[in-house]
């Protein structure tokens, strides 16, 4: 319930702020990103080694219509650990054609691979749950179709217990913060 409430508050704040936003009517986008997550994914109690990196590389694809946005992203952390998300939400871009502040909020489905969120260990099963996400980024245009940016995304997630062929994972409700640098390809009208 807290996850849904926090997501709704973020969405309402974004709707209120978008009255001054400059945005294309519609856009398709793809990005490549790299960054550092706050969730170490190295829980000693889950059999993790305690020294694995939480740096990740990934990609995202999505579409936007006015202030509504939908996207899929995946971030891999090495050793078979990764996180994928499908998010529907709201987005506002504030600024000029060449530089903008982007705010977004939404919710959807999250999938954990290899214990990326709950503690990396051999045999951790893949599992899916729900996620609420908010983020902000500063982006600057480097060519007519490409922007570079730096951003931060915070999320609250819930994953059910799961049993795999060689391991099991308890249910988890948690949060994560991911600071990133990204290159964005965008087609808009």
N, C-alpha and C positions, 0 to 999 in steps of 0.2 A: 504494500500500500504506500509506503514511504517513497519507493521508486516511482510509482505512478504520480504521486503528488508533486515530487521534485521536478519531474519531467513536465507536468502541466504548468507549474509556476514558470519554468524556463520558457516554455512555448508562449505563454501569455505575455511575458516581458518582451519577448522578441517581436510578437505581433504589434505591441504598442510602440516599439522603437522603429518599425519599418516604414512609418509614414514619411520619413525623410530619406529613405533609401533610394539609391540609384541602381537599378537592376535591368538586365535584359528581360524581355518578355518571356523568352524561352532559351535554354542553353543545354548543351551536352558537354560533359567534361570527363577527363581522365587525369589521374595524377600518379606520380611516383613519389614516395616519401621515405624518410629515414628519421629515426629519433630515439628517444630514451623514455621508457615507461617507469612509473613509480612502483608498480607491483613487481617485486623481484622474481617471483615464480621459482623460488629455490627453497621451499619449506623443508627444513631438516626432518620434520616429523613425517613428511610424505616420501622420504627416501631421496630427496634431492641432495646434490652435492654441496649446496650452500655457496658456490662460487661461480655460478653461471651468469652470463651477461644478460641484462634486460634491454640491450640495444636491439632495434629492429629495423627491417627494411620491408617496404610493401608497396601496394598499388591500390587505387580506387577508381571506380567508374560510376557515373551518375547522370541524372537529368534534373532540370529545374524548370518550373513554370511559375512565373511571377515570384511569390515568396515561398512556394512549396517546392520541396526538394526530396529526392530519393536517391540513395547511393548504396553501393556495396563496396566494402574495403577489406583487404587482407593484409596483415602484418605478420611476418615470420621472424622468430627470435633465434633460429638455429637449433640444431639437434632435433628437428621434428616438432618443435613447439611453435604455435602460431595462434592468432585470433582472427576470425572473420566476422563481419557484421553486415546486416542489411538494415538500413535506417530510413524511416520516413519522418519528415519534419519540416521546419520552417527555417528560412535563411534570409538574412539582410546584408546587403553590401553597401557600405557608406564611403563616399569619397568621390574621386574622379575616375576617368577612364583608365588612367595610368597607375593610380595607387588607391588602395581601398582597405578598409577594415571590414572583415567578414565575421558576422555572428551567426551561429546556428544552434538549434536545439531540436531534438527528436527522440524517437524511441523505436525499438524493433527487436530483432533477434541477434543473438551473439552465439558463436560457436568457438569452443576452446579445443585446440589440438595439442597433445603432448603435455598437458598440465601447465600451459603458459600462464594462466591466472591463478591456479591453485597449488602450484608446487611441482616443478618438473621432476619427473621420475620415470624410469623405464616402465613401459606397459600401461601408462595412464590412458584411459579411454577418452575418445572424443565425446563431447556433449554440448547440447544447445540449451539456451535459456533466454531470458529477456534482459534488455538493456535500455537505459535512458542515458542520453548523451548531450552535452553542451560543449561549445567550443568557440574559440576566437582566433583569428589569424590576420596578419598584415600581409598584403600581397601587392606586388608591383609588376607592371607589364614590362617584359623584355623584348617582345616582338608582337605583331598583331594577334597571334594565336597562343602565345605562351606567357605565363606569369610565374614568378618565384615568390615564395612566401615562407613565413615562420609562424607557427601557431601552437596552440595548446588545446587539448581536448580532455575533458573530464567525463567520467561515466560511473554509473552505479549499475551493477549487474547481479543477476541471480542465476545460479546453475544448479540443476538437480543432482542428486547422487547418481553414480553410474558404476557399472561393473564391466570391465573389459576382459579379454582373453588372458591377460597376465597381470592385471592390477585393478584396483578400484579407487573411486574418488568419492568423498563425502560431499553432501550438498554445501554450497557456499553462497553467501551474499557478501558482496564486496564492492570496492571502488578502485578506480585506476585513474592515473593522470599520465598523459602522453604528450611530451613536448616534441615538435617535429619541424623539419625543414622540408619543403615540397616544391616540385616543379609541376605546374598545372597547364594542361592543354585544354582550351575552352573555345567552343563554337557557339555563338549566341546571335539572336535576332532581336 
